[in-house]
Amino acid sequence: MKKIILLFTISLVVLSCKDETKTPETKAEDTKQDIAYASFGKEINDADALTSERMMEHYKGLKAGDTINSKVKGKIIEVCSKKGCWMTLDMGDDKQVMVKFKDYGFFMPLNAEGEVVMNGKAYVSETSVDELKHYAADAGKSEEEIAAITDPKFEYGFLADGVLLKQ
């Protein structure tokens, strides 16, 4: 009996002396927070989207009629107040891009504001002097204002097939 008690006591001492401090495992998790977006049109994500400054570099290399597929981030200036069928984006340096939606397949909320990510085709269009004069006449401009139009107007455009609106 004494041997059993002695054996039990020695076992208890050995087990209690064991330094087994457990440290919680810390896993390296992605610290990237998911940004909430409202999606319109084709499903897209915000990965690999160009900044507006980088996109303007691409626009400067385009001629009238050229297009490039791209994904770009930008800030909304204005949305069509009737249906949300177009919007304009601020591209920095007082440059704007007119955004239309492919096949009128979707529309933006009339009160949309903030940042967006768009996927689609960027293009540059040229409006001729005659057409600009016609538009000015339709807008009721004076003869002097119409006569002052001497250069064609280059406009930056984007035909979006999918848009993410930051919530």
Buried (B, 14 or more C-beta within 10 A) or exposed (E): EEEEEEEEEEEEEEEEEEEEEEEEEEEEEEEEEEEEBEBBBBEBEBEEBBEBEEBBEBBEEBEEEEBEEBBBBBBBEBBBEEEBEBBBBBBEEEBBBBBBBBEEEBBBEEEBBEBBBBBBBBBBEEBEEEEBBBBBEEEEBEEEEBEEBEEBEEBBBBBBBBBBBBE
